[in-house]
């Protein structure tokens, strides 16, 4: 599962998720946090490449998504082999409970895939 936040779309994040799915021969579930009903324009080329390659994927765009929501969703779906995010940084601004670390309760691996110099708190 790839979790993308509008304003944090990094090509390395998208490439990492795609490479992981290819290695695992898995479909790609994409959860996008965006103000509108469509994914950010920075994702257009990535989504086009998925379609052109015939790689199965699902796309869900939501106005908000907490860390806990992602963890609960991934833990409830056994077919999710990993959760790919840009960084552990910055999600706290979206969380109601900033003192906890829901990532610790994730039943599958958490992959952080964005460039270090692009982290935002």
C-alpha positions in Angstrom: 0.0 0.0 0.0 1.3 3.4 -0.9 0.2 6.4 1.2 0.8 9.8 -0.4 0.2 13.2 1.0 -0.5 16.2 -1.2 2.6 18.4 -1.2 4.8 15.5 -0.3 4.9 13.7 -3.7 8.5 12.6 -4.2 9.4 10.6 -7.4 11.6 8.3 -5.2 8.5 7.5 -3.2 6.5 6.5 -6.3 9.4 4.5 -7.8 10.0 2.6 -4.5 6.4 1.6 -4.2 6.3 0.5 -7.9 9.6 -1.5 -7.5 8.3 -3.2 -4.4 5.1 -4.3 -6.0 6.9 -5.6 -9.1 9.3 -7.7 -6.9 6.4 -9.1 -4.8 4.2 -9.5 -7.9 1.5 -7.6 -6.0 -1.2 -5.1 -6.9 -0.7 -1.6 -5.6 -3.2 0.1 -3.3 -2.8 3.9 -3.3 -4.2 6.0 -0.5 -3.9 9.8 -1.3 -4.5 12.6 1.1 -5.6 15.6 -1.0 -7.9 18.6 -0.7 -9.7 17.8 -3.9 -11.3 14.7 -5.3 -8.4 13.9 -7.6 -4.8 13.0 -6.9 -2.2 15.8 -7.1 -1.0 16.6 -10.6 2.5 15.4 -9.6 1.1 11.9 -9.6 -0.3 12.0 -13.2 2.8 10.5 -14.9 3.1 7.8 -12.3 -0.6 6.8 -12.7 -0.2 6.9 -16.5 2.8 4.6 -16.3 0.8 2.1 -14.2 -2.0 2.1 -16.7 0.3 1.7 -19.7 2.2 -1.1 -18.0 -1.1 -2.9 -17.2 -0.2 -3.0 -13.5 -3.3 -3.5 -11.3 -3.9 -0.7 -8.8 -6.6 0.9 -6.8 -6.8 4.6 -5.9 -8.6 6.2 -3.0 -8.4 10.0 -2.5 -9.4 11.3 0.9 -9.4 14.8 2.4 -7.7 13.5 5.6 -6.1 10.3 6.7 -4.4 9.7 10.1 -1.5 7.4 10.8 -3.8 5.3 12.9 -6.2 5.0 9.9 -3.4 3.6 7.7 -2.2 1.2 10.4 -5.8 -0.1 11.1 -6.5 -0.5 7.4 -3.2 -2.3 6.7 -3.6 -4.6 9.7 -7.2 -5.5 8.7 -6.2 -6.5 5.2 -3.8 -9.5 5.2 -2.9 -9.0 1.5 -1.0 -5.8 2.3 2.6 -6.8 2.4 4.1 -3.4 3.2 3.1 0.3 3.7 5.2 2.8 1.7 5.2 6.4 2.9 7.4 9.4 2.2 8.7 9.9 5.7 7.7 9.3 9.3 8.0 13.1 9.7 5.1 15.4 9.2 2.3 12.9 9.8 1.9 14.2 13.4 0.3 17.4 12.1 -2.5 15.2 10.7 -2.9 13.1 13.9 -5.2 14.0 16.7 -3.1 12.1 19.2 0.4 13.3 18.6 1.9 11.5 21.6 1.4 8.0 20.3 3.3 6.2 17.5 0.8 4.0 15.6 3.5 2.9 13.2 4.8 0.6 16.0 1.5 -1.4 15.8 1.8 -2.0 12.0 1.7 -5.7 11.3 3.7 -5.4 8.0 6.9 -3.5 7.2 6.9 0.3 7.0 9.0 1.6 4.1 10.0 5.3 4.1 11.1 6.2 0.6 11.5 9.9 0.1 14.8 11.7 -0.2 16.1 12.9 3.2 16.6 16.5 2.2 12.8 16.7 1.3 11.6 15.9 4.8 9.2 18.4 6.3 8.1 18.5 9.9 
